[in-house]
Amino acid sequence: MSVPTFTLNNGVTMPALGLGVYQTPPEQTIAAVESALQVGYRHIDTAAAYGNEREVGDAIRGSGLAREDVFIETKVWITDYGYDATLHAFDKAAGKLGVDVLDLLILHQALPGEFDLTVGAYKALEKVCSDGKVRAIGVSNFMRSHLDRLLAETGIVPAVNQIEVHPYFRQSDVLAADTEHGILSQAWSPIGGITFYRDGSHGSTLQDPVIGEIAAAHDKTAAQVMLRWHLQQDRQVIPKSVTPSRIAENFDVFDFELTAEQLGAIDALDTGVRGGPEPEDITREKYGITIPEA
């Protein structure tokens, strides 16, 4: 089946659902991407910091699909911020992925304490986009204040903001800010894996009774219901799995509709507790890693 798409603010179309490969070891990445492409996924989300861009490229080339049929997204890490460094970060990413053009290139974090480097990095994204090396550019983990600062100093509105969104952490203010600026919200950890909770006090969304009741009503799984919740609220999703059956399950979400009441019930599960790192706490000293050459 063909995957529904979102149209980005520059007219580029992007599949509504893709495969994420965060924390997927390089030796498992090829098989996971191959499984996803066989099922029907046409979008793969990776990042320089994941250390598996090369394997993503290998799997796409080995799939037999035409390059233009697979939407490739990757991210620049904070240690490669600054105009010249980010221009080179594009070269490293494209070299590892084995492509000339990236579909979407985004900044991985806002780096608020050194925002001048963030602005320089984004201006480099604008350059590679204007040169035709990247079809769309964006950001990740940018809060409303970060977006306001970026938009004041740059010329291209990000096409995408990839942020943590799941039933236990909805980030409604950031979602609203994205909408106000015409930015597509892309949900990482869209199913809300328990590993993202520092103390585990909220349990797993997969065992949540509200989600379970909705799943039973549709003869679907909890994971499928959560992905459907995102899609019906106009968020792009990138569920991650290395298990072929779960990869297929996560793709099987286009044949049912949640009611307004069901969507609202899932919205009401929001705890306001972030599972990932605080965007304001990201520094090169704490999170700096060297991104290898292509």
C-alpha positions as CSV (number, residue, x, y, z in Angstrom):
1,M,0.0,0.0,0.0
2,S,1.1,3.6,-0.5
3,V,1.8,5.6,2.6
4,P,-0.2,8.8,3.3
5,T,1.9,11.9,3.2
6,F,2.3,15.3,4.8
7,T,3.1,18.3,2.6
8,L,5.9,20.4,4.2
9,N,5.9,24.2,4.2
10,N,8.1,24.3,1.2
11,G,5.9,21.9,-0.9
12,V,8.0,18.8,-0.3
13,T,5.9,15.7,0.5
14,M,7.0,13.4,3.4
15,P,5.6,10.0,4.4
16,A,3.3,10.2,7.4
17,L,5.1,7.3,9.1
18,G,8.7,6.2,9.0
19,L,11.1,3.9,10.8
20,G,13.4,5.4,13.5
21,V,16.8,3.8,14.1
22,Y,17.7,5.5,17.4
23,Q,19.8,3.1,19.6
24,T,19.7,0.5,16.8
25,P,23.2,-1.0,16.7
26,P,24.9,-0.8,13.3
27,E,24.9,-4.6,13.0
28,Q,21.1,-4.7,13.4
29,T,20.3,-1.6,11.4
30,I,20.5,-3.2,7.9
31,A,18.0,-5.9,8.7
32,A,15.6,-3.5,10.5
33,V,15.6,-1.1,7.5
34,E,15.3,-4.0,5.0
35,S,12.2,-5.3,6.9
36,A,10.6,-1.9,7.0
37,L,11.1,-1.2,3.3
38,Q,9.7,-4.7,2.5
39,V,6.6,-3.9,4.6
40,G,6.0,-0.6,2.8
41,Y,7.8,2.1,4.8
42,R,9.3,4.8,2.6
43,H,10.9,7.0,5.2
44,I,14.0,6.3,7.4
45,D,15.0,8.6,10.2
46,T,18.7,8.4,11.4
47,A,21.3,10.8,12.8
48,A,25.0,11.4,12.9
49,A,25.0,10.7,16.6
50,Y,23.3,7.3,16.1
51,G,26.4,5.9,14.4
52,N,24.3,3.9,11.8
53,E,24.0,6.2,8.8
54,R,26.2,4.0,6.7
55,E,24.1,0.9,7.4
56,V,20.9,2.8,6.6
57,G,22.4,3.8,3.2
58,D,23.5,0.2,2.6
59,A,20.0,-1.2,3.3
60,I,18.3,1.4,1.1
61,R,20.6,0.6,-1.8
62,G,20.2,-3.1,-1.3
63,S,16.4,-2.8,-1.3
64,G,16.1,-2.4,-5.1
65,L,13.9,0.7,-4.6
66,A,14.7,3.8,-6.6
67,R,16.4,6.5,-4.6
68,E,13.6,8.9,-5.1
69,D,11.1,6.5,-3.6
70,V,12.8,6.5,-0.1
71,F,12.7,9.7,2.1
72,I,16.0,9.9,4.0
73,E,16.2,12.1,7.1
74,T,19.3,12.6,9.3
75,K,20.5,15.1,11.9
76,V,23.6,17.2,12.6
77,W,25.0,16.7,16.1
78,I,26.0,19.7,18.4
79,T,29.7,19.1,18.1
80,D,29.4,19.9,14.4
81,Y,27.5,23.2,14.9
82,G,28.8,26.5,13.4
83,Y,28.5,27.4,9.7
84,D,31.6,25.8,8.3
85,A,31.5,22.7,10.6
86,T,27.8,22.1,9.6
87,L,28.6,22.4,5.9
88,H,31.1,19.6,6.5
89,A,28.6,17.7,8.6
90,F,26.4,17.5,5.5
91,D,29.4,16.0,3.6
92,K,29.9,13.4,6.3
93,A,26.3,12.4,6.4
94,A,25.8,12.3,2.6
95,G,29.0,10.3,2.3
96,K,28.0,7.7,4.9
97,L,24.5,7.4,3.5
98,G,25.9,7.2,0.0
99,V,23.6,9.8,-1.6
100,D,24.1,13.2,-3.3
101,V,20.9,14.7,-1.9
102,L,19.2,14.4,1.5
103,D,15.5,14.7,1.8
104,L,15.5,16.3,5.2
105,L,18.4,17.5,7.3
106,I,17.8,18.9,10.8
107,L,19.7,20.2,13.8
108,H,19.5,17.6,16.6
109,Q,19.3,20.0,19.6
110,A,19.0,23.7,20.2
111,L,22.3,24.1,22.1
112,P,20.8,27.1,24.0
113,G,24.0,28.1,25.8
114,E,25.8,28.6,22.5
115,F,22.9,29.7,20.3
116,D,25.3,31.6,18.0
117,L,26.6,28.2,16.9
118,T,23.1,26.9,16.5
119,V,22.3,29.9,14.2
120,G,25.5,29.4,12.2
121,A,24.6,25.7,11.8
122,Y,21.1,26.5,10.6
123,K,22.4,29.0,8.1
124,A,24.6,26.2,6.8
125,L,21.4,24.1,6.4
126,E,19.9,27.0,4.5
127,K,22.9,27.1,2.2
128,V,22.9,23.3,1.3
129,C,19.1,23.6,0.8
130,S,19.5,26.6,-1.6
131,D,22.2,24.6,-3.4
132,G,19.8,21.7,-4.0
133,K,21.8,19.3,-1.8
134,V,18.9,19.0,0.7
135,R,15.2,19.1,-0.1
136,A,14.0,20.4,3.3
137,I,15.6,21.5,6.6
138,G,14.4,21.6,10.1
139,V,15.2,21.2,13.8
140,S,14.7,18.8,16.7
141,N,14.0,19.3,20.4
142,F,13.4,23.0,19.9
143,M,11.1,24.6,22.4
144,R,9.0,27.7,21.6
145,S,11.7,30.1,22.8
146,H,14.3,28.4,20.7
147,L,12.1,28.6,17.6
148,D,11.5,32.3,18.3
149,R,15.2,33.0,18.5
150,L,16.0,31.0,15.4
151,L,13.3,32.6,13.3
152,A,14.5,36.1,14.3
153,E,18.0,35.4,12.9
154,T,17.4,33.1,9.9
155,G,15.5,33.2,6.6
156,I,13.9,29.7,6.1
157,V,11.2,28.5,8.5
158,P,12.0,25.0,9.6
159,A,9.9,22.4,7.8
160,V,10.0,20.0,10.7
161,N,10.5,20.1,14.5
162,Q,11.2,16.6,15.8
163,I,10.2,16.4,19.5
164,E,9.4,13.9,22.2
165,V,5.6,13.4,22.0
166,H,3.6,10.5,23.4
167,P,0.4,10.1,25.5
168,Y,2.3,10.7,28.8
169,F,4.2,13.7,27.5
170,R,2.3,15.7,24.9
171,Q,4.2,19.0,24.8
172,S,1.1,20.9,23.8
173,D,2.8,24.3,23.9
174,V,5.5,23.2,21.5
175,L,3.0,21.6,19.2
176,A,1.0,24.8,19.2
177,A,4.1,26.8,18.4
178,D,5.0,24.5,15.5
179,T,1.4,24.9,14.1
180,E,1.6,28.7,14.5
181,H,4.8,28.8,12.3
182,G,3.7,26.2,9.8
183,I,6.2,23.6,11.0
184,L,5.3,19.9,10.9
185,S,5.7,18.3,14.4
186,Q,7.4,14.9,14.2
187,A,7.1,12.7,17.2
188,W,10.1,10.8,18.5
189,S,9.3,8.1,21.1
190,P,5.7,8.2,19.8
191,I,4.8,5.1,21.7
192,G,6.4,6.3,24.9
193,G,8.7,3.5,25.8
194,I,9.2,3.0,29.5
195,T,13.0,3.4,29.1
196,F,12.5,7.1,28.7
197,Y,11.2,7.5,32.2
198,R,13.9,8.3,34.7
199,D,12.0,6.8,37.7
200,G,9.5,4.5,35.8
201,S,6.8,5.9,38.1
202,H,4.2,6.2,35.3
203,G,4.7,2.6,34.0
204,S,4.4,1.9,30.3
205,T,1.9,3.4,27.9
206,L,1.6,-0.1,26.4
207,Q,-0.1,-1.3,29.6
208,D,-2.2,1.9,30.1
209,P,-5.9,0.8,30.7
210,V,-7.3,3.8,28.8
211,I,-5.3,3.0,25.7
212,G,-6.0,-0.7,26.2
213,E,-9.7,-0.2,26.2
214,I,-9.5,1.9,23.0
215,A,-7.3,-0.8,21.4
216,A,-9.8,-3.5,22.3
217,A,-12.7,-1.5,20.7
218,H,-10.8,-1.3,17.4
219,D,-9.2,-4.8,17.6
220,K,-5.8,-3.1,17.5
221,T,-2.8,-3.1,19.7
222,A,-1.9,-0.3,22.2
223,A,1.0,0.7,20.0
224,Q,-1.2,1.0,16.9
225,V,-3.7,3.2,18.8
226,M,-1.0,5.6,19.9
227,L,0.4,5.9,16.4
228,R,-3.1,6.5,15.1
229,W,-3.5,9.2,17.8
230,H,-0.5,11.1,16.4
231,L,-1.5,10.7,12.8
232,Q,-5.1,12.0,13.4
233,Q,-3.6,15.0,15.2
234,D,-1.4,15.8,12.1
235,R,1.9,14.6,13.6
236,Q,4.5,12.6,11.6
237,V,5.7,9.5,13.5
238,I,8.9,7.5,13.5
239,P,8.4,4.4,15.7
240,K,11.5,2.4,16.3
241,S,11.8,-1.4,16.3
242,V,14.3,-4.1,15.2
243,T,11.6,-6.9,15.4
244,P,10.1,-7.6,12.0
245,S,6.6,-8.4,13.4
246,R,6.5,-5.1,15.4
247,I,7.8,-3.2,12.4
248,A,4.9,-4.6,10.4
249,E,2.4,-3.9,13.3
250,N,3.5,-0.3,13.5
251,F,2.8,0.2,9.8
252,D,-0.7,-1.3,10.0
253,V,-2.4,1.9,11.3
254,F,-4.2,3.3,8.2
255,D,-7.4,1.3,8.3
256,F,-9.2,2.6,11.4
257,E,-10.2,5.9,12.9
258,L,-10.2,7.0,16.6
259,T,-13.3,9.1,17.7
260,A,-12.9,12.6,19.0
261,E,-13.7,11.2,22.5
262,Q,-11.0,8.6,22.2
263,L,-8.4,11.2,21.0
264,G,-9.4,13.4,24.0
265,A,-9.1,10.5,26.4
266,I,-5.5,9.9,25.2
267,D,-4.7,13.6,25.4
268,A,-5.9,13.5,29.1
269,L,-3.1,11.0,30.0
270,D,-0.5,13.7,29.7
271,T,1.7,13.9,32.9
272,G,3.9,16.8,31.9
273,V,6.9,14.6,32.7
274,R,9.7,14.6,30.1
275,G,11.4,11.3,29.5
276,G,14.4,12.5,27.4
277,P,17.0,15.1,28.4
278,E,15.9,18.7,29.1
279,P,16.6,20.7,26.0
280,E,17.9,23.6,28.1
281,D,20.5,21.2,29.6
282,I,22.2,20.3,26.3
283,T,25.8,21.4,26.2
284,R,28.8,20.4,24.2
285,E,30.7,19.7,27.4
286,K,28.1,17.2,28.7
287,Y,26.9,15.7,25.4
288,G,29.8,16.3,23.0
289,I,30.9,13.3,20.9
290,T,33.1,13.3,17.8
291,I,31.3,12.4,14.6
292,P,33.6,10.3,12.4
293,E,34.4,11.2,8.8
294,A,32.6,9.5,6.0
